[in-house]
């Protein structure tokens, strides 16, 4: 599936230029100027989700330099989408470690704002992915653990790749177009898969509203994932998440020469099984 992504992306550069509400792209300096405190609407959304302690994060000079370097590293298409259609990039404290943030469109202007958990600024990609993945499982006393190793880049780069792809998708309607090569034979609507995929155990996790799996069942779950076109369990959540995951991991692989490895370990941290989703069929 990773190898076929280029075909699905071919029409997008032209589409972003045609559909953008701003006529000319701007530079990374202008993107940096759009960093600011979160909107009241974003704060309200976090509080509705139970994150009462959410608050603006004051960026240090070193953090701003890191953000700028990541923005420079984004693929041209992703950066152009942010240049043309994002009016606010905000960072907040008070979000639990398994959360990432919020990408939303403002009703009045149609522009997008991305609000991220500030602690990802210092987080490794492996820590970010492992914390997120463990939400799928519940401790069953077996001592088994699941770890996810992401190499090649850091959490912030991966997250901005993922979130900027969401904006691209919403502008271009990639996952809402029934004739899209991306959704063909996989998705019949935003959250509904074709029957043969919907029946997979990989489509029944926490990310799709299911109950947590006993961690001793992890190997069965990842064996099932390996028989699907999805690059991660999180990609099964919706067509939008599937596309964002695929684009982000394509860039981690091709641009940053990174990898994605899932491991199931025993009580002594010995690896029992491992999977490499970037080489799944």
Phi, psi and omega per residue, in radians:
X1 nan -0.694 3.095
X2 -1.016 -0.759 -3.085
X3 -1.117 -0.515 -3.089
X4 -1.504 -0.066 -3.029
X5 -1.101 -0.635 -3.107
X6 -0.978 -0.628 3.130
X7 -1.107 -0.762 -3.116
X8 -1.183 -0.481 -3.070
X9 -1.536 -0.212 -3.023
X10 -0.932 -0.736 -3.102
X11 -1.362 -0.087 -2.897
X12 -1.326 -0.616 -3.109
X13 -1.028 -0.782 3.107
X14 -1.143 -0.692 -3.095
X15 -1.133 -0.709 -3.132
X16 -1.155 -0.621 3.112
X17 -1.174 -0.700 -3.091
X18 -1.299 -0.629 -3.010
X19 -1.595 -0.181 -3.044
X20 -1.191 2.383 3.109
X21 -1.304 -0.178 3.071
X22 -1.900 2.509 -2.995
X23 -1.390 -0.592 -3.059
X24 -2.223 2.388 3.056
X25 -1.219 2.719 3.117
X26 -2.083 3.009 -3.063
X27 -1.502 3.086 3.135
X28 -1.087 -0.536 3.107
X29 -1.028 -0.703 3.120
X30 -1.204 -0.620 3.066
X31 -1.099 -0.717 3.112
X32 -1.093 -0.576 3.124
X33 -1.207 -0.287 3.138
X34 -1.557 0.003 3.049
X35 -1.290 2.278 -3.110
X36 -2.864 -3.059 3.123
X37 -1.174 2.695 -3.132
X38 -1.148 2.668 3.084
X39 -1.263 2.763 3.083
X40 -1.051 -0.610 -3.135
X41 -1.127 -0.721 3.130
X42 -1.155 -0.762 3.113
X43 -1.050 -0.736 3.117
X44 -1.068 -0.692 3.135
X45 -1.111 -0.736 3.113
X46 -1.115 -0.725 -3.121
X47 -1.181 -0.620 3.070
X48 -1.084 -0.517 3.131
X49 -1.492 0.134 3.079
X50 1.636 0.105 -3.114
X51 -1.666 1.275 -3.027
X52 -1.189 -0.383 -3.071
X53 -1.594 0.132 -3.100
X54 -1.081 2.417 -3.084
X55 -2.742 2.745 3.137
X56 -1.076 2.523 3.069
X57 -1.790 2.270 3.104
X58 -1.532 1.960 -3.084
X59 -1.275 2.430 3.014
X60 -1.470 2.945 3.102
X61 -1.075 -0.679 3.131
X62 -1.142 -0.673 3.126
X63 -1.178 -0.702 3.101
X64 -1.104 -0.688 3.114
X65 -1.116 -0.672 3.120
X66 -1.155 -0.761 3.119
X67 -1.057 -0.756 -3.141
X68 -1.069 -0.740 3.136
X69 -1.107 -0.669 3.120
X70 -1.178 -0.755 3.116
X71 -1.055 -0.700 3.101
X72 -1.088 -0.617 -3.062
X73 -1.357 -0.227 -3.106
X74 -1.111 2.574 3.056
X75 -0.999 2.653 -3.082
X76 -0.940 -0.754 -3.098
X77 -1.130 -0.797 3.116
X78 -1.107 -0.731 -3.130
X79 -1.159 -0.677 3.120
X80 -1.101 -0.674 3.100
X81 -1.054 -0.791 3.121
X82 -1.165 -0.706 3.138
X83 -1.044 -0.706 -3.043
X84 -1.539 -0.481 -2.908
X85 -2.255 -0.063 3.087
X86 -1.827 2.212 3.127
X87 -1.878 -0.152 -3.122
X88 -2.634 2.299 2.966
X89 -2.141 2.064 -3.043
X90 -2.213 2.694 3.096
X91 -2.221 2.414 -3.077
X92 -2.304 2.646 2.970
X93 -1.733 2.878 3.071
X94 1.628 0.167 3.068
X95 -1.781 2.321 3.130
X96 -1.021 2.760 -3.057
X97 -1.073 -0.426 3.141
X98 -1.479 -0.090 3.106
X99 -1.648 2.790 3.134
X100 -2.031 -1.016 -3.076
X101 2.862 -2.691 -3.002
X102 -2.542 2.274 2.986
X103 -2.015 2.112 -3.042
X104 -2.466 2.762 3.120
X105 -1.835 2.299 3.131
X106 -1.379 2.345 -3.053
X107 -1.143 -0.641 -3.038
X108 -1.275 -0.727 -3.015
X109 -1.840 -0.401 -3.061
X110 1.448 -0.086 3.104
X111 -1.419 2.903 -3.059
X112 -1.888 2.636 2.991
X113 -2.238 2.431 3.131
X114 -2.037 2.137 -3.124
X115 -2.097 2.094 -2.999
X116 -2.090 2.649 3.008
X117 -1.123 2.149 -3.018
X118 -1.169 -0.490 -3.082
X119 -1.153 -0.261 3.083
X120 -1.195 -0.260 3.116
X121 -1.070 -0.468 -3.121
X122 -2.032 0.300 -3.008
X123 -1.805 2.424 3.036
X124 -1.309 2.750 3.119
X125 -1.130 -0.661 -3.133
X126 -1.111 -0.750 3.107
X127 -1.093 -0.788 3.129
X128 -1.023 -0.853 -3.067
X129 -1.210 -0.710 -3.128
X130 -1.137 -0.770 3.119
X131 -1.045 -0.760 3.133
X132 -1.155 -0.774 -3.064
X133 -1.158 -0.591 -3.077
X134 -1.211 -0.166 3.028
X135 -1.164 -0.347 -3.114
X136 -1.291 -0.377 -2.959
X137 -2.077 2.778 3.028
X138 -2.160 2.515 -3.138
X139 -1.150 2.220 -3.125
X140 -2.024 0.224 3.122
X141 1.428 0.029 -3.101
X142 -1.375 -0.313 -3.070
X143 1.433 -0.048 3.121
X144 -1.283 2.483 3.078
X145 -2.309 2.720 3.061
X146 -1.977 2.279 3.038
X147 -2.212 2.578 3.111
X148 -2.138 2.156 -3.136
X149 -1.845 2.068 3.053
X150 -2.001 2.204 -3.088
X151 -2.087 2.936 3.054
X152 1.713 -0.478 -3.110
X153 -2.761 -3.020 -3.103
X154 -1.949 3.105 -3.081
X155 -1.097 -0.719 -3.082
X156 -1.089 -0.765 3.139
X157 -1.077 -0.823 3.123
X158 -1.046 -0.793 -3.087
X159 -1.138 -0.737 3.122
X160 -1.203 -0.571 2.998
X161 -1.064 -0.822 -3.105
X162 -1.114 -0.865 -3.053
X163 -1.243 -0.654 3.095
X164 -1.161 -0.508 3.068
X165 -1.207 -0.597 3.031
X166 -1.030 -0.771 3.128
X167 -1.105 -0.789 3.097
X168 -0.977 -0.797 -3.122
X169 -1.073 -0.784 -3.100
X170 -1.169 -0.615 3.131
X171 -1.236 -0.772 -3.031
X172 -1.604 -0.213 3.127
X173 1.168 0.608 -3.059
X174 -1.100 -0.849 -3.066
X175 -1.523 -0.076 3.087
X176 -1.769 -0.073 3.125
X177 -1.555 1.935 -3.073
X178 -1.018 -0.474 -3.108
X179 -1.585 0.052 -3.138
X180 -1.066 2.398 3.082
X181 -1.103 -0.442 -3.101
X182 -1.215 -0.770 -3.058
X183 -1.501 -0.274 -3.066
X184 -0.994 2.268 3.090
X185 1.169 0.206 3.108
X186 -2.201 -0.954 -3.064
X187 -2.055 2.404 3.020
X188 -1.820 -0.275 3.016
X189 -2.760 -3.081 -3.069
X190 -0.979 -0.651 -3.094
X191 -2.088 -0.054 -3.090
X192 -1.794 2.176 3.098
X193 -1.582 2.868 2.982
X194 -1.104 2.645 -3.005
X195 -0.926 -0.724 -3.074
X196 -1.163 -0.442 3.058
X197 -1.531 -0.653 3.139
X198 -1.074 -0.459 -3.118
X199 -1.451 -0.123 3.137
X200 -1.272 2.516 3.079
X201 -1.081 -0.432 3.115
X202 -1.149 -0.284 -3.130
X203 -1.711 0.317 -3.069
X204 -2.167 0.348 -3.047
X205 -1.517 -3.141 3.067
X206 -0.908 -0.627 -3.095
X207 -1.182 -0.270 3.068
X208 -1.999 0.363 3.090
X209 1.542 0.124 3.139
X210 -1.464 3.016 3.100
X211 -1.385 2.714 3.091
X212 -1.074 2.548 3.066
X213 -1.527 2.520 2.926
X214 -1.050 2.374 -3.005
X215 -1.104 -0.396 3.094
X216 -1.162 -0.257 3.119
X217 -1.577 0.071 -3.031
X218 -1.026 -0.760 -3.098
X219 -1.075 -0.723 3.100
X220 -1.064 -0.709 -3.119
X221 -1.141 -0.792 -3.105
X222 -1.302 -0.508 3.002
X223 -1.084 -0.684 3.104
X224 -1.174 -0.731 3.119
X225 -1.027 -0.655 -3.108
X226 -1.134 -0.278 3.127
X227 -1.690 0.147 3.141
X228 -2.005 2.976 3.077
X229 -1.478 0.123 -3.039
X230 -1.530 2.458 -3.119
X231 -1.477 -0.238 3.136
X232 -2.783 2.871 3.037
X233 -1.128 -0.634 3.137
X234 -1.096 -0.517 3.131
X235 -1.125 -0.344 3.134
X236 -1.346 -0.154 -3.051
X237 -1.072 -0.704 -3.121
X238 -2.939 2.924 3.080
X239 -1.073 -0.650 3.127
X240 -1.101 -0.784 3.137
X241 -1.211 -0.608 3.088
X242 -1.031 -0.845 -3.123
X243 -1.142 -0.786 -3.129
X244 -1.097 -0.705 3.092
X245 -1.118 -0.759 -3.086
X246 -1.135 -0.778 3.125
X247 -1.135 -0.790 -3.118
X248 -1.057 -0.803 -3.107
X249 -1.279 -0.513 3.031
X250 -1.051 -0.749 3.140
X251 -1.239 -0.683 3.085
X252 -1.038 -0.720 -3.130
X253 -1.236 -0.891 -2.990
X254 -1.431 -0.726 -3.066
X255 -1.548 -0.715 -3.044
X256 -1.778 -0.030 3.111
X257 0.975 0.675 -3.132
X258 -1.671 -3.103 -3.118
X259 -2.568 2.911 3.116
X260 -2.312 2.095 -3.123
X261 -2.287 2.245 3.071
X262 -1.857 2.294 -3.121
X263 -2.212 2.461 2.963
X264 -1.898 2.165 -3.027
X265 -2.062 2.652 3.105
X266 -1.515 -3.044 -3.051
X267 -1.096 -0.394 3.125
X268 -1.700 0.255 3.135
X269 1.190 0.292 3.049
X270 -1.401 2.343 -3.116
X271 -1.272 2.138 3.104
X272 -1.591 -0.739 -3.140
X273 -2.563 2.703 3.071
X274 -2.537 2.617 -3.130
X275 -2.339 2.569 3.085
X276 -2.141 1.559 -3.044
X277 -1.035 -0.442 -3.108
X278 -1.239 -0.187 3.049
X279 -1.997 0.207 2.992
X280 -1.061 2.687 3.106
X281 -0.976 nan nan
